[in-house]
């Protein structure tokens, strides 16, 4: 079972992917799920929520850039 002994930092989606890879490796090696009881579902839900919020932040940034490009293209016409 994985025991998190240091503060977990999820700054990028790659951090979430690495955490999941670590959990899957632990499951493959031990044959046991990394969480006891109902906590696994809660953790997975929190990770999904974190990833979704990250996606929304990035999408907002892309939309701003696209609007700027469209305005620049209109100004050139």
ZIWO-V729966 format. One record per backbone hydrogen bond with DSSP energy under -1.0 kcal/mol. NH is the residue of the N-H (numbers start at 1). CO is the residue of the C=O. E is the energy in kcal/mol with one decimal. If there is no record, write none. Layout:
BEGIN
NH,CO,E  NH,CO,E
END
This chain:
BEGIN
15,12,-1.3  16,12,-1.1  17,13,-2.4  18,14,-2.6  19,15,-2.0  20,16,-2.5  21,17,-2.6  22,18,-2.2  23,19,-2.2  24,20,-2.7  25,21,-2.5  26,22,-2.2  27,23,-2.3  28,24,-2.5  29,25,-2.3  30,26,-2.7  31,27,-2.5  39,36,-1.2  42,38,-1.1  43,39,-2.5  44,40,-2.6  45,41,-2.2  46,42,-2.3  47,43,-2.5  48,44,-2.5  49,45,-2.2  50,46,-2.5  51,47,-2.6  52,48,-2.3  53,49,-2.4  54,50,-2.1  55,51,-2.4  56,52,-2.3  57,53,-2.1  58,54,-2.3  59,55,-2.7  60,56,-2.2  61,57,-1.8  62,58,-2.3  63,59,-2.6  64,60,-2.0  65,61,-2.1  66,62,-2.6  67,63,-2.5  68,64,-2.0  69,65,-2.3  70,66,-2.6  71,67,-2.4  72,68,-2.2  73,69,-2.3  74,70,-2.2  75,71,-2.2  76,72,-1.2
END
